[in-house]
Amino acid sequence: MGGSRRQPLGGIPALSQVEIVNLEAWMADDLEKIELTCFPMANHADLLSADDIRAYAQVFPEGYFVAMIEGRPVGMGAGIFLDFDFDHPQHNIAEMTGENQCGNHTPDGEWYYGTDITVLPEFRGRGIGNMLYDRRKAFVGNNGKRGIIAGGALPGYYEYKRTMPVTDYVTKVVAGELRDPTLSFQLANGFEVRGLLENYIEDEADDGWAALIVWENPDHPKNRRP
């Protein structure tokens, strides 16, 4: 099944040719390759493997969105529902998400916890990431959830980590004084930084640091402000 769908890409298609679909198990091998390509300095054990993705396809495929071009995956945005304790926010991705990064999925959970969002480098800057975030936000709204929480990677910190504390780096990115390939994009999509997560995943690029980012669903009663 998968072999018949994975076709060579002919050039760079227009954004209108990008289709966002829900995960199917046959996509797992391609999506694992995207993970390894997009996080080259990370410990592979902390990334989604093909086995993890196949488990996701059984547990919560409706929360896992895949960007397709000409029948082939080029990006993805995965997540699960869970509750989150903002009074004790420190965590790493493994303990938060459970087995296969989806084992802690709780259908009645208040939040959508984003476990992954990636687009192949050659397709970035074309709006695919925005499409994935828009689909996630719509999914959160349609399911009456409070919003999206994630540990945002800080790949740009690699160039500054020998000369700048991570707190200063994130402060400058939030202020617009520096640009981080991931965090700046997330801020542009309406996320706020609520803190820093230490040892989130083992990644040489950011020494394991991640930004705790939150997007609140403006239509949820608990998020409405006078």
N, C-alpha and C positions, 0 to 999 in steps of 0.2 A: 504493500500500500504506500509506504513512505517513498520507496524508490521511484514510483511513478509520478510523485508530486515534486520531488526535488530536482528541478531543472536548472541548467545554467542561466544566470542572469544576463540579459542582453542590454548592456549599457546601464545608465542610471534612469529609472523610470520616473515619471511625474508623481507627485504626492498623491494624486487622484488614483493612482494604480496601487497604492498601499491599502491592504485590507487588514483590519484588526479582528482577530478571531479568538475563540477560546482554545485552550490547550487540548491537544489530543496526544495520546501516548506515542504515536509514530514520529512525533517531532522531537523526541527526547535527545537523540544523538546529535542532531543539528544544534539544539539549544545548549547542550553541554559545550560544544565547540565555541559557541558565541560567548559563554561564560569565560572560558579559558583565554579567548582572544581579548576580551574587554578588561580582564583583571590579571594581567601577566605577572605581577609581582606578589599576588596573593597565594597563600597556602591552598592548594587544590582541595584539601579536605574541608575547607570552609566555604567552598563554592558549591553551587547546585550541580550535582552529577546527573548523568542520564538516569540512574536508578532513582535518585531523588525526584526527578521530573516525572518519571513514570508513576511514582507513588502519588505525586501531586495530581496527576491525571485521574487517580482513583478517589482522592480525598476531597479536592476542591478545584476542579478544572474551571469552574465559572469565575473564580477569582484570579485566574492566570491568563493574561492576555498576550497574544503573539502577533507581531507585525509581520505580514507576509507580502512578498513581492514575487510575482510569477510562480506561485506555489511553493516558495521557499522561505523559511523563517529568517528574518534579518534583525529582529529585536524582540524584547519581551518585557513585561511588567507583571511580577508575581506578588501574591499576598494572601494572607489568611485573616480571619476574624478572631479577635481576642479582646480581653480586658487588659487595661494598662494602669499601673499604679504610678502616678506622677509624683507621689511623695517618695518613692524609691525607684528612680528611673534607671539606675545603672544596670546594665545587662550586656551580654554578648549575644550574637545572633543565634548560636546553637541552643543556649538555655531558653531563650525567648520563644523560638519557633518549634523546638522539639525534633523528634525523629524525622529525617528527610526534609527538614525545614517546613514541614506542614503538619507534623504530629500534634501540635498544640492548637490546631484549628478548633475554634469554639463558635458554632453557628450563632449563638446568642450574644457573642462578644460585642462590645460597644464600638470597637475601632477596627479598621482595616490596617493590618500591619504589613507594610511593604517589605518583602524579603529580597526583592531584586528588581532593578530596572536597567536594561542595557540595550544599546543599539550598536551594531557593527560599525567600526570607525569609518568605513567608506560610505556609510549612509547617514552619518551625523550631519547636523546643520540643515536638515531638509524638512524638519517639522514632525518626524516620526515620534520622537520622545514626547512632544506635546500631545500628539494623538493618543499615546499610551496613557499619559496623565489625565487627559480629558475622559477617556474611557473609565479609568479608575474612579475619578470623581463622580461620574454619572452612576457608576455601580454602587458607590457608597451612598449617594443620595437615594437611589431606587430601593436600597435595602435599609434605609433609615438609620445608618450608622453615623457616629459623631464626627468621623473624619479619618485621616490617614496619618499613621505614625511610621517612621523608618529611621534607620541608622544610615545617614548619608556619608558615603565615602568621600575622602578628601585627597584625590590623586594629585592635585596641584601642590600639596604641602611638601611633596618630595623635593622640590627646588628650594624650599625655605627651611626645612627641618633642622639644618645644621646652624642656622643663624637666628631662628625665631621660634618662641614657644607656640604651641598649637593654639593656645587661647588667643594670642595676638593675631595669628594668621586668620582664624575664623572671624574675629572682630573686624579685621580689615576687609575680608570678603563680604561680610554682611553690610559694611559701610560702603561697598563699591570701590574701595581703594585697590583691591586685588581681585583677580578673577580666578575662580576654581572651576575646572571643566564640569564638575558634577554639582557642587553646592550652589554655584551661581545660577545654574539652570533650574535647580529646585526652588531657589528664592524667587526666580522669575515666574515660577508656576504657583506662587502663592503660599509657599511653605515658610514657616518661621523656625529659627533655631531656638531650642529650649534648653540646650546644654550640650555637653560633650560626653561621649561614651568611650571609656578606656578599654583596650583589648577587645574591641568589637569583633574583628576578625584579624587573623595574622596576615599582615600585608606590609611589605617593605616600603611601599609608596607613601603611606601615612603613619607608619609605625603602630598600626592597630587602632588609631583614633578614628572616630566617626562623629558626625554632628547628629544630635537628636533633633529631628525635624518633624514638624506637625503642620498639617493642613486641616482646618476645622470646617466642617460642612455648615455653611451659613443658614441652611434651612432646618437644622436640628434644634429642637427646643432648648436643649442645655447650652447651646452655643449662642443663642440670641442675646444681644446686649441692648440696653436702652440707648 
